[in-house]
Amino acid sequence: MSRVAPSLQVRLLGLMFGVLAALWAATLALTLSDTRHELDELLDAHLAQSASLLLVQDADNDGDAEARDAPVLHHYAPRVAFQVWRDGRLVQRSANAPGQSFGPASGRDGFSSVRVADTDWRVFAAYDPARRRQVYVGERPGARDEILRAVLRGVSWPLALALPVLGLATWWTVRRGLAPLRRLGGTLAARGADALEPVPAEGMFAEMLPLATSLNDLLRRIADLLANERRFTADAAHELRTPVAAIRMQAQVARAATDGAARARALDGLLAGCDRAARLIDQLLTLARVESAQAPDMATVDLAAVVRGVMAELAPTALAKGQQFELDAPEPCAVRGNALLLAVLARNLVDNAVRYAPLGAPVCVCVRREGNEIVLDVEDGGPGLDDAGLVRLGERFYRPAGSAAPGSGLGWSIVRRIAAVHGARVDVRRSARWGGLAVGVRFAAGHPS
């Protein structure tokens, strides 16, 4: 059962809704705290002001022994009470003020929280020593809570209404912001299976450019791989046709031969055709492997040791032709590369020189250091190439006119491809010593491991 892929839009909306809810709650909490503080400041100031007014009022009526109640003029008034004391006597109080004093009869100033007659009060005290008057103005804390709740009801409704509006705006913003991704997905889905052209990056947002760049790079690599595959298929079909036809012809000759000598010659030709086909297949597979490799494993390699191994493999063939087969590699020459690919490169160069050089001709291979470069030189005393042939050397399946040596023309393609993988330069010229072909491959010198 396939698992449903998570939605980026749902994830973004969930995160943003969570952030909005947290901000809403934090705003409400800050509003509550700030409102409570401001309310306490305001009501405390009201208590202090009321106490000051009571303290400075006319004291002509203070001589009565009995306390008088002040009238109630506001619905919050029952929650606020005051007492006026003189010479230790209660001379005036509000209707809801307790008979018990909020504090000492004289000498008290400032705010305090007291409990009188089983009721909590927030009290401000003021004392006038000249007139021997002590004033207390108290307020029940529940009144403050009720006012705070009323204020918060007025504040929270707009916030509560704003939350779904912000949620809807967030949903619209996220959906609109992800529209380019949906368009890109629709564009790719509408493409054909063989459509590998780059995705247009014009008009994309900066955050999408790395995605488009990586996607275009992937499409380019896929296009290169498909092109290599098609080229390999075409190359194989083109080149295998000739040796297969030759093998078939030699088999027919051997089948129709009436004497042993003719049959032996036909069988020798059949074997030669099989060898040529085997070599061609090996070259095609090598070229396909080199072209498909994006980044072969690299290490520090002694190029001189690699070339010595190749020379040892090809020495019997060169000696059978009586050639002067020489190697000049007096010291280790380290390069950064892939040992297997470097062996293939050296084998193709040396094998070409051995096959195209005539009997008794010199074939000289040199590995040396020149400054910051390691140079592999292969020279032979063969017929060489004219200027037009030197220009075309390296084209697939190109073989010089009149060449008698068997080959497919793929060896030079392999050499150039391996050199490109290693960042090396290939220089082809006529040999100044023997007039044949001279090939130089220049590598950046590596550090011995």
ChimeraX attribute file (.defattr): number of C-alpha atoms within 10 A of each C-alpha:
attribute: neighborCount
match mode: 1-to-1
recipient: residues
	/A:1	3
	/A:2	4
	/A:3	5
	/A:4	6
	/A:5	6
	/A:6	8
	/A:7	9
	/A:8	11
	/A:9	14
	/A:10	13
	/A:11	11
	/A:12	15
	/A:13	19
	/A:14	13
	/A:15	12
	/A:16	16
	/A:17	19
	/A:18	12
	/A:19	12
	/A:20	17
	/A:21	14
	/A:22	12
	/A:23	12
	/A:24	17
	/A:25	13
	/A:26	12
	/A:27	14
	/A:28	17
	/A:29	12
	/A:30	12
	/A:31	16
	/A:32	18
	/A:33	12
	/A:34	12
	/A:35	15
	/A:36	19
	/A:37	11
	/A:38	12
	/A:39	17
	/A:40	15
	/A:41	12
	/A:42	12
	/A:43	14
	/A:44	19
	/A:45	13
	/A:46	14
	/A:47	24
	/A:48	21
	/A:49	14
	/A:50	17
	/A:51	24
	/A:52	19
	/A:53	12
	/A:54	21
	/A:55	22
	/A:56	11
	/A:57	8
	/A:58	9
	/A:59	13
	/A:60	7
	/A:61	9
	/A:62	18
	/A:63	10
	/A:64	12
	/A:65	11
	/A:66	10
	/A:67	17
	/A:68	15
	/A:69	14
	/A:70	15
	/A:71	12
	/A:72	13
	/A:73	8
	/A:74	8
	/A:75	7
	/A:76	11
	/A:77	15
	/A:78	17
	/A:79	17
	/A:80	21
	/A:81	21
	/A:82	27
	/A:83	28
	/A:84	26
	/A:85	23
	/A:86	21
	/A:87	12
	/A:88	14
	/A:89	19
	/A:90	23
	/A:91	22
	/A:92	23
	/A:93	22
	/A:94	20
	/A:95	18
	/A:96	16
	/A:97	23
	/A:98	15
	/A:99	13
	/A:100	10
	/A:101	18
	/A:102	25
	/A:103	17
	/A:104	12
	/A:105	20
	/A:106	20
	/A:107	15
	/A:108	16
	/A:109	16
	/A:110	11
	/A:111	17
	/A:112	13
	/A:113	15
	/A:114	14
	/A:115	11
	/A:116	15
	/A:117	10
	/A:118	7
	/A:119	10
	/A:120	15
	/A:121	21
	/A:122	19
	/A:123	26
	/A:124	27
	/A:125	27
	/A:126	22
	/A:127	23
	/A:128	17
	/A:129	11
	/A:130	6
	/A:131	12
	/A:132	15
	/A:133	25
	/A:134	29
	/A:135	31
	/A:136	32
	/A:137	29
	/A:138	28
	/A:139	24
	/A:140	17
	/A:141	16
	/A:142	12
	/A:143	15
	/A:144	16
	/A:145	13
	/A:146	11
	/A:147	14
	/A:148	17
	/A:149	14
	/A:150	11
	/A:151	16
	/A:152	16
	/A:153	11
	/A:154	11
	/A:155	14
	/A:156	16
	/A:157	10
	/A:158	10
	/A:159	15
	/A:160	12
	/A:161	10
	/A:162	13
	/A:163	15
	/A:164	13
	/A:165	12
	/A:166	13
	/A:167	16
	/A:168	13
	/A:169	12
	/A:170	17
	/A:171	19
	/A:172	12
	/A:173	13
	/A:174	17
	/A:175	16
	/A:176	12
	/A:177	13
	/A:178	12
	/A:179	12
	/A:180	15
	/A:181	13
	/A:182	13
	/A:183	11
	/A:184	16
	/A:185	11
	/A:186	11
	/A:187	11
	/A:188	13
	/A:189	10
	/A:190	10
	/A:191	11
	/A:192	8
	/A:193	8
	/A:194	8
	/A:195	11
	/A:196	16
	/A:197	11
	/A:198	14
	/A:199	15
	/A:200	11
	/A:201	15
	/A:202	7
	/A:203	9
	/A:204	13
	/A:205	11
	/A:206	9
	/A:207	8
	/A:208	14
	/A:209	14
	/A:210	12
	/A:211	12
	/A:212	17
	/A:213	15
	/A:214	11
	/A:215	14
	/A:216	18
	/A:217	14
	/A:218	14
	/A:219	17
	/A:220	15
	/A:221	15
	/A:222	13
	/A:223	16
	/A:224	15
	/A:225	17
	/A:226	14
	/A:227	12
	/A:228	17
	/A:229	15
	/A:230	12
	/A:231	13
	/A:232	17
	/A:233	13
	/A:234	12
	/A:235	16
	/A:236	15
	/A:237	11
	/A:238	11
	/A:239	17
	/A:240	18
	/A:241	12
	/A:242	14
	/A:243	19
	/A:244	16
	/A:245	12
	/A:246	19
	/A:247	21
	/A:248	14
	/A:249	16
	/A:250	22
	/A:251	18
	/A:252	13
	/A:253	18
	/A:254	22
	/A:255	12
	/A:256	12
	/A:257	15
	/A:258	10
	/A:259	9
	/A:260	10
	/A:261	11
	/A:262	14
	/A:263	18
	/A:264	13
	/A:265	15
	/A:266	22
	/A:267	18
	/A:268	14
	/A:269	19
	/A:270	23
	/A:271	15
	/A:272	17
	/A:273	22
	/A:274	16
	/A:275	13
	/A:276	21
	/A:277	22
	/A:278	14
	/A:279	15
	/A:280	21
	/A:281	16
	/A:282	12
	/A:283	21
	/A:284	21
	/A:285	14
	/A:286	17
	/A:287	20
	/A:288	18
	/A:289	13
	/A:290	18
	/A:291	18
	/A:292	16
	/A:293	11
	/A:294	11
	/A:295	9
	/A:296	14
	/A:297	10
	/A:298	12
	/A:299	14
	/A:300	17
	/A:301	21
	/A:302	20
	/A:303	25
	/A:304	23
	/A:305	18
	/A:306	17
	/A:307	24
	/A:308	17
	/A:309	13
	/A:310	19
	/A:311	20
	/A:312	9
	/A:313	13
	/A:314	15
	/A:315	16
	/A:316	12
	/A:317	14
	/A:318	24
	/A:319	14
	/A:320	10
	/A:321	16
	/A:322	14
	/A:323	21
	/A:324	16
	/A:325	21
	/A:326	14
	/A:327	16
	/A:328	13
	/A:329	18
	/A:330	10
	/A:331	12
	/A:332	15
	/A:333	23
	/A:334	23
	/A:335	24
	/A:336	19
	/A:337	24
	/A:338	17
	/A:339	19
	/A:340	11
	/A:341	20
	/A:342	20
	/A:343	18
	/A:344	19
	/A:345	23
	/A:346	24
	/A:347	21
	/A:348	20
	/A:349	24
	/A:350	24
	/A:351	20
	/A:352	19
	/A:353	27
	/A:354	29
	/A:355	17
	/A:356	21
	/A:357	24
	/A:358	17
	/A:359	17
	/A:360	15
	/A:361	21
	/A:362	22
	/A:363	24
	/A:364	20
	/A:365	25
	/A:366	17
	/A:367	25
	/A:368	19
	/A:369	18
	/A:370	12
	/A:371	8
	/A:372	11
	/A:373	18
	/A:374	22
	/A:375	22
	/A:376	23
	/A:377	23
	/A:378	24
	/A:379	28
	/A:380	30
	/A:381	26
	/A:382	22
	/A:383	15
	/A:384	22
	/A:385	18
	/A:386	12
	/A:387	11
	/A:388	9
	/A:389	14
	/A:390	15
	/A:391	12
	/A:392	12
	/A:393	18
	/A:394	19
	/A:395	14
	/A:396	15
	/A:397	17
	/A:398	17
	/A:399	19
	/A:400	16
	/A:401	8
	/A:402	6
	/A:403	10
	/A:404	10
	/A:405	13
	/A:406	14
	/A:407	19
	/A:408	20
	/A:409	19
	/A:410	21
	/A:411	27
	/A:412	20
	/A:413	19
	/A:414	26
	/A:415	23
	/A:416	18
	/A:417	19
	/A:418	21
	/A:419	20
	/A:420	12
	/A:421	17
	/A:422	21
	/A:423	14
	/A:424	18
	/A:425	14
	/A:426	17
	/A:427	11
	/A:428	16
	/A:429	18
	/A:430	20
	/A:431	17
	/A:432	10
	/A:433	10
	/A:434	17
	/A:435	16
	/A:436	22
	/A:437	25
	/A:438	25
	/A:439	20
	/A:440	19
	/A:441	22
	/A:442	23
	/A:443	24
	/A:444	20
	/A:445	18
	/A:446	18
	/A:447	12
	/A:448	12
	/A:449	8
